[in-house]
Amino acid sequence: MIVSKNTQDALMEIIKMCFTENRVLDRLVSVLGVKFACNNSAKLIHHNIAHYFPALSDNIGQLCLERYNISVEYGETPSASEDYSSVTEIISILEKRIIDFQTMFMGLCKITFDNNDFHVFADLQDLLENYNKIVEQVILLKDKIGVYGENNVASYDAHIQDCFWILGDK
C-alpha cells in the first residue's frame, strides 16, 4: 500500500474537518456582519479564512490521496446555527478554532511521519507552512480586538483592512 491505512484515515478526517470549519466560520461571519455590522471584518474573514478550508481540503485530497489513486471520502458535517453575544466572543472563538485546527494538522503530520508515509508528510509540510499564516492573522485579530475593546468595534471594523490585515486579497 503506497499510503498506510492510518494515514488515509487521518487524511479523511482532516478533510471532513476542513468542511466543518468552513461551515462554522461561515456562520460566525454571518453573525459578525449582520448582528454586529462588522461588514469589513466579516468579508475579510469569510473570503480569506473560511474559504481557505475547502481549498485546503481539495489540496490535501489531491496531493495526499488522489495522486496515489485513493479516492476521497467526505464525512458528514454538523449544522451551524450558533449565536454570539459580542465581537470579542466571535474573534476569540475564531482564534481557538484556528489554533485547534493547527494542532490537528500537526497531529496529521506526525501520523504520516510515524507511518513512514514520508511522501505525504513532505506535501503536508508545505500546506502547514501556508496555514501558519492564517494562525498569525487570527492571533493579530484577537490582539487587536483586545486593544480596541467591545465598545469600539466600529473602529476595529473600519481599520481592519488597512491597519492589521496581513493576509492577501484585501
C-alpha positions in Angstrom: 0.0 0.0 0.0 1.5 3.3 -1.0 -0.3 5.3 1.7 -0.8 3.5 5.0 -4.4 2.9 6.3 -3.7 5.0 9.4 -2.6 7.9 7.2 -5.5 7.5 4.9 -8.0 7.6 7.9 -6.3 10.7 9.3 -6.4 12.4 5.9 -10.1 11.7 5.5 -10.7 13.1 9.0 -8.9 16.4 8.4 -10.7 16.7 5.0 -14.0 16.4 6.9 -12.8 18.9 9.5 -12.0 21.4 6.7 -15.6 21.4 5.7 -16.8 21.6 9.3 -14.5 24.6 9.9 -15.8 26.3 6.7 -19.4 25.8 7.8 -18.8 27.0 11.4 -16.8 30.0 10.2 -19.5 30.9 7.6 -22.0 31.1 10.4 -19.6 33.1 12.6 -19.0 35.7 9.8 -22.7 35.9 9.1 -23.4 36.9 12.7 -20.4 39.2 12.7 -21.7 41.1 9.6 -25.4 41.1 10.3 -25.8 41.3 14.1 -22.7 43.4 14.8 -22.5 45.3 11.5 -18.8 44.5 11.1 -19.0 44.1 7.3 -15.3 44.7 6.6 -14.2 42.1 9.2 -16.9 39.6 8.0 -15.9 40.0 4.4 -12.1 39.6 5.0 -12.5 36.6 7.4 -15.1 35.0 5.1 -13.1 35.2 1.9 -9.6 34.7 3.3 -10.1 32.3 6.2 -13.5 30.5 5.9 -13.0 29.9 2.2 -9.4 28.7 2.8 -10.7 25.5 4.3 -12.5 23.9 1.3 -9.4 24.8 -0.8 -7.1 23.2 1.8 -9.4 20.1 1.7 -9.0 19.9 -2.1 -5.2 20.3 -1.9 -4.9 17.6 0.8 -7.1 15.3 -1.2 -5.3 15.8 -4.5 -1.8 15.8 -3.2 -2.0 13.1 -0.5 -4.7 10.7 -1.7 -5.8 11.1 -5.3 -2.3 11.3 -6.7 -1.9 7.8 -5.3 -5.1 6.6 -6.8 -7.1 6.8 -3.5 -10.5 8.5 -3.7 -11.6 10.9 -1.1 -14.5 10.0 1.2 -16.3 13.0 2.6 -17.8 12.7 6.1 -20.9 14.5 7.4 -20.6 18.0 8.8 -22.7 19.4 11.7 -25.2 22.2 11.2 -24.1 25.7 12.2 -26.7 27.9 13.9 -24.8 29.3 16.9 -25.4 32.8 18.2 -22.8 35.0 19.6 -23.0 37.8 22.2 -20.1 40.0 21.1 -17.5 40.7 18.5 -14.9 39.8 21.1 -16.5 36.4 21.6 -16.5 35.8 17.8 -12.9 36.7 17.4 -12.0 34.5 20.5 -13.8 31.5 19.0 -12.2 32.1 15.7 -8.8 32.1 17.2 -9.5 29.0 19.3 -10.8 27.1 16.3 -7.9 28.1 14.0 -5.3 27.1 16.6 -7.2 23.8 17.4 -7.2 23.0 13.7 -3.4 23.8 13.5 -2.9 21.3 16.4 -4.9 18.7 14.5 -2.9 19.5 11.3 0.4 19.0 13.2 -1.0 15.7 14.6 -1.8 14.6 11.0 1.8 15.4 10.0 3.0 13.2 12.9 0.8 10.3 11.9 2.2 10.4 8.4 5.8 10.5 9.7 5.2 7.8 12.2 3.7 5.6 9.5 6.6 6.2 7.2 4.4 8.0 4.7 7.2 10.5 4.0 6.0 11.3 0.6 2.7 12.5 2.1 4.5 14.2 5.0 6.5 16.3 2.5 3.4 17.7 0.9 1.7 18.3 4.2 4.7 20.4 5.4 4.2 22.9 2.6 0.4 23.1 3.4 1.1 23.5 7.1 3.6 26.3 6.5 0.9 28.2 4.5 -1.7 27.5 7.2 0.5 29.1 9.8 -0.2 32.5 8.1 -3.8 32.0 9.0 -2.8 31.4 12.6 -0.7 34.5 12.6 -3.6 36.6 11.3 -6.2 35.4 13.8 -3.8 36.0 16.7 -3.4 39.5 15.5 -7.2 39.9 15.1 -7.6 38.7 18.7 -4.9 41.1 20.0 -6.5 44.0 18.2 -10.0 43.4 19.4 -8.4 43.4 22.9 -6.9 46.8 22.2 -10.0 48.3 20.5 -12.4 46.8 23.0 -16.0 45.8 22.7 -17.2 49.5 22.9 -15.1 50.4 19.9 -16.0 47.6 17.4 -16.9 50.1 14.7 -13.4 51.5 14.7 -12.0 48.0 14.8 -14.0 47.1 11.7 -13.1 50.3 9.9 -9.4 49.8 10.5 -9.1 46.1 9.9 -8.3 46.2 6.2 -5.6 49.0 6.2 -4.1 48.6 9.6 -3.9 45.0 10.7 -4.9 42.6 7.9 -1.8 40.8 6.8 -3.3 38.1 4.6 -3.6 38.9 0.9 -6.7 39.6 -1.0 -7.8 42.7 0.9 
